Amino acid sequence: MSTPLRAPPTAIATASAPCYITSGNGGCTALLISLLIFAITLFFILWRPRGIREAWFAAGGAALMGAAGFVGWSDVVRLWAETGDVLAFLAGMLVVGYVADQAGVFSWLAYHTARLSRGSGVRLYVGLYLIGVFVTVWFSLDTTAVVLAPIVYSLVQALGLPPLPFVLATTYVANTASLLLPVSNLTNLIVWSRFDVPFWRYAAVMALPAAAAVAVNLGLFLWMFRRDIPARFSPAGLGGAPAGRGEEAAPRIEAAAAGGAGEAVRDTPVPAPVPAPAPAPAVAVAAVLEAPAAA
């Protein structure tokens, strides 16, 4: 039986190995320096002094790791060879989510969820939570946390409701619901690709844990915020439907969901030539969503 090939260890792994075996050889020093660079980078990313974007601090941390000799171009090339297909696929899915947002899909969903709740705070809470499940499963957890959460915040503010219970549930469900499909988050995509797990096999294995996690979290949040979620609210703050989106929204939602599912439903792992076709559904959905409505 042949032994599977393994990539050569990085400089960090080589230098830090003595820390776990014996002292000396500079391994512990190298490990501590790399951890210090990581901690400082993370600190500035969270702090964001003067509103500087996180990307600048991440790039600075990467540059320091390279200057210290812990990461080289060979590591970058090898990592891209292993994950490039997955990252290209994810980029295409993010474009789908962005275009759906620009088309008003998520605002339309939030608005009509509030309208159909008929003034019930609990129904509104459950409805927005389930919208978060839908968006996470078919688009990605990033879309839920970055796009849907601000929409939910604006909605509940307009209705005069406390935003914390609703926004926390929306951001939290981004992690919970992302268990189900390979396309739901980057970690799933990497595992799916690395271990050659067929799509439907992955979904079948994760269906029960994902459903249980979603149900348990919903029940927990309803209990935690039972005093904060009002029994009734006035829908007067809703105003009218999102401008220019009413009758167009339903087919746009279908198109966006189809774009998210298009690459996902293949009963194979991420194919080798993904960098070219992965963004294709995003481009196609972009064309559908941005095209003028038929008269």
C-alpha positions in Angstrom: 0.0 0.0 0.0 1.5 3.3 -1.1 2.0 6.1 1.3 0.1 9.3 0.3 2.4 12.2 -0.7 2.5 15.0 1.8 3.5 18.6 1.1 6.9 19.6 2.7 6.5 21.4 6.0 6.6 25.2 6.1 9.3 27.1 7.8 7.0 27.7 10.8 6.3 23.9 11.2 10.0 23.0 10.8 11.2 25.7 13.3 8.5 25.0 15.9 8.8 21.2 15.9 11.6 21.2 18.6 9.2 23.0 20.9 7.2 19.8 21.2 10.1 17.4 21.3 13.1 19.1 23.0 14.2 22.6 23.9 16.7 24.5 21.9 17.4 24.8 18.2 15.5 28.1 18.1 12.2 26.4 17.5 10.4 27.9 20.4 11.7 31.4 19.6 10.5 31.0 16.0 7.1 29.8 17.1 6.7 32.6 19.6 7.6 35.3 17.1 5.1 34.0 14.6 2.4 33.9 17.2 3.3 37.4 18.3 3.0 38.7 14.7 -0.4 36.9 14.4 -1.6 38.4 17.7 -0.5 41.9 16.8 -2.2 41.6 13.4 -5.4 40.4 14.9 -5.4 43.1 17.5 -5.2 45.9 14.9 -7.8 44.2 12.7 -10.2 44.3 15.6 -9.2 47.8 16.7 -9.1 49.4 13.3 -7.5 52.7 14.5 -8.7 55.8 12.5 -11.0 53.6 10.6 -8.2 51.9 8.6 -9.6 48.9 6.7 -8.8 45.4 8.0 -7.1 44.4 4.7 -4.2 46.8 5.3 -3.4 45.2 8.7 -3.8 41.7 7.2 -1.4 42.6 4.4 1.0 44.0 6.9 1.0 40.9 9.0 1.6 38.8 5.9 4.5 41.0 4.9 6.0 40.6 8.4 5.7 36.8 8.3 7.4 36.8 4.9 10.2 39.2 6.1 10.8 36.9 9.1 11.2 33.9 6.8 8.2 32.0 8.1 6.3 32.1 4.9 7.7 32.1 1.3 6.4 32.4 -2.2 6.6 28.6 -2.5 4.1 28.3 0.4 1.8 30.7 -1.4 2.0 28.8 -4.6 1.4 25.5 -2.9 -1.6 26.8 -1.0 -3.1 28.3 -4.1 -2.7 25.0 -5.9 -4.6 23.3 -3.1 -7.3 25.9 -2.6 -7.4 28.0 -5.7 -10.4 26.2 -7.2 -12.4 26.5 -4.0 -11.6 30.2 -3.7 -12.6 30.9 -7.2 -15.9 29.0 -6.6 -16.5 31.0 -3.5 -15.8 34.3 -5.3 -18.5 33.4 -7.8 -21.0 32.7 -5.1 -20.2 36.0 -3.4 -20.9 37.8 -6.7 -24.3 36.1 -6.8 -25.0 37.3 -3.3 -23.9 40.8 -4.1 -26.0 41.0 -7.3 -29.1 39.6 -5.4 -28.6 42.3 -2.8 -28.3 45.1 -5.4 -31.5 43.7 -7.1 -33.3 44.1 -3.7 -33.9 40.4 -3.1 -33.0 40.4 0.5 -34.8 43.7 1.3 -37.9 42.3 -0.4 -37.7 39.1 1.7 -37.4 41.0 4.9 -40.2 43.4 4.1 -42.7 40.7 3.2 -41.7 38.6 6.2 -42.6 41.5 8.4 -45.8 42.1 6.5 -46.9 38.4 6.7 -46.1 38.4 10.5 -49.3 40.5 10.9 -48.0 42.4 13.9 -46.8 39.3 15.8 -43.3 39.8 17.3 -42.6 36.1 17.6 -43.7 35.4 14.0 -41.5 38.2 12.8 -38.6 36.8 14.8 -39.0 33.3 13.5 -39.6 34.5 10.0 -36.4 36.6 9.9 -34.5 33.7 11.4 -35.7 31.3 8.7 -34.8 33.9 6.0 -31.3 33.8 7.5 -31.3 30.0 7.2 -32.3 30.3 3.5 -29.7 32.9 2.6 -26.9 31.1 4.4 -27.7 27.7 2.8 -27.9 28.9 -0.7 -25.6 31.9 -0.8 -23.1 31.7 2.1 -22.7 32.7 5.7 -20.9 35.8 4.6 -23.9 37.1 2.7 -26.1 36.6 5.8 -23.7 38.3 8.2 -22.6 41.1 5.9 -25.7 41.8 3.8 -28.8 40.5 5.5 -28.0 41.6 9.1 -27.9 45.3 8.3 -31.2 45.0 6.4 -32.8 43.3 9.4 -31.4 46.0 11.7 -32.9 48.8 9.5 -36.2 46.9 9.4 -36.6 46.5 13.1 -35.4 50.0 13.8 -38.2 51.3 11.5 -40.7 49.2 13.4 -39.5 50.5 16.7 -38.4 47.1 17.9 -35.2 46.4 20.0 -32.6 45.4 17.4 -30.3 43.2 19.5 -32.5 40.0 19.5 -33.1 40.2 15.8 -29.6 41.1 14.7 -27.9 38.6 17.0 -30.1 35.8 15.7 -29.4 36.8 12.1 -25.7 36.8 12.5 -25.6 33.7 14.6 -27.7 31.7 12.2 -25.0 32.4 9.6 -22.8 29.9 11.4 -25.5 27.5 12.4 -27.2 27.0 9.0 -23.9 26.9 7.2 -23.4 23.3 8.3 -25.7 21.9 5.7 -24.1 22.4 2.2 -20.6 22.5 0.9 -21.3 26.0 -0.6 -22.5 27.4 2.7 -19.1 28.3 4.0 -15.4 28.2 3.0 -14.5 25.5 5.5 -17.1 23.2 4.1 -15.8 23.9 0.6 -12.2 23.0 1.6 -13.3 19.8 3.3 -15.6 18.8 0.4 -12.8 19.4 -2.1 -9.9 17.9 -0.1 -11.6 14.6 0.8 -13.6 14.1 -2.5 -16.9 13.9 -0.8 -19.9 13.7 -3.2 -22.2 16.7 -2.8 -25.4 14.7 -1.9 -23.4 12.4 0.5 -22.1 15.5 2.3 -25.6 17.0 2.5 -27.1 13.7 3.7 -24.6 13.4 6.5 -24.9 17.0 7.6 -28.7 17.3 7.3 -29.7 16.1 10.7 -26.9 17.9 12.6 -27.7 21.1 10.7 -31.5 20.8 11.3 -30.9 20.1 15.0 -28.5 23.1 15.4 -30.9 25.4 13.6 -33.9 24.3 15.8 -32.0 24.3 19.1 -30.6 27.8 18.4 -34.0 29.2 17.5 -35.5 27.7 20.7 -32.6 29.1 22.8 -32.9 32.6 21.3 -36.7 32.6 21.8 -36.2 31.7 25.4 -33.2 34.1 26.0 -35.1 37.1 24.4 -38.6 36.2 25.6 -38.8 39.6 27.5 -37.3 41.6 24.6 -39.4 40.3 21.7 -42.8 42.1 21.9 -45.9 40.1 21.6 -47.3 42.7 19.2 -45.9 45.5 17.1 -47.4 48.1 14.8 -46.6 47.5 11.1 -47.0 51.2 10.4 -43.3 51.7 10.2 -43.0 49.3 7.2 -44.2 51.9 4.7 -44.5 50.6 1.2 -42.8 47.7 -0.5 -39.1 48.3 -1.6 -39.3 50.7 -4.5 -39.6 49.1 -7.9 -39.1 45.6 -6.7 -42.6 44.2 -6.0 -43.6 42.0 -8.9 -40.0 41.5 -10.0 -38.8 40.1 -6.7 -40.2 36.6 -6.9 -38.5 35.6 -10.2 -35.3 37.3 -9.0 -35.3 35.2 -5.9 -35.7 32.1 -7.9 -32.9 33.1 -10.3 -30.6 33.9 -7.4 -31.3 30.6 -5.7 -30.8 28.7 -8.9 -27.4 30.4 -9.4 -26.3 29.4 -5.9 -27.4 25.8 -6.5 -26.2 25.5 -10.0 -22.6 24.5 -9.2 -23.5 22.9 -5.9 -25.8 20.1 -7.0 -23.2 18.3 -9.0 -22.8 14.9 -7.5 -19.0 15.3 -7.6 -16.4 17.2 -5.7 -15.3 20.6 -6.9 -13.9 19.8 -10.4 -10.4 20.6 -11.4 -11.2 23.4 -13.9 -13.3 25.4 -11.5 -11.5 28.7 -11.8 -13.1 29.2 -15.2 -16.7 27.9 -14.7 -17.2 28.7 -11.0 -18.0 32.4 -11.5 -20.2 31.5 -14.5 -23.4 31.1 -12.5 -22.7 34.4 -10.9 -22.3 36.2 -14.2 -25.4 34.5 -15.5 -27.5 35.4 -12.5 -26.1 39.0 -12.6 -27.4 39.3 -16.2 -30.8 37.9 -15.2 -31.2 40.1 -12.1 -30.0 43.3 -13.7 -31.9 42.9 -16.9 -35.0 45.1 -17.3 -38.2 43.5 -16.3 -40.3 42.2 -19.2 -43.2 44.5 -20.1 
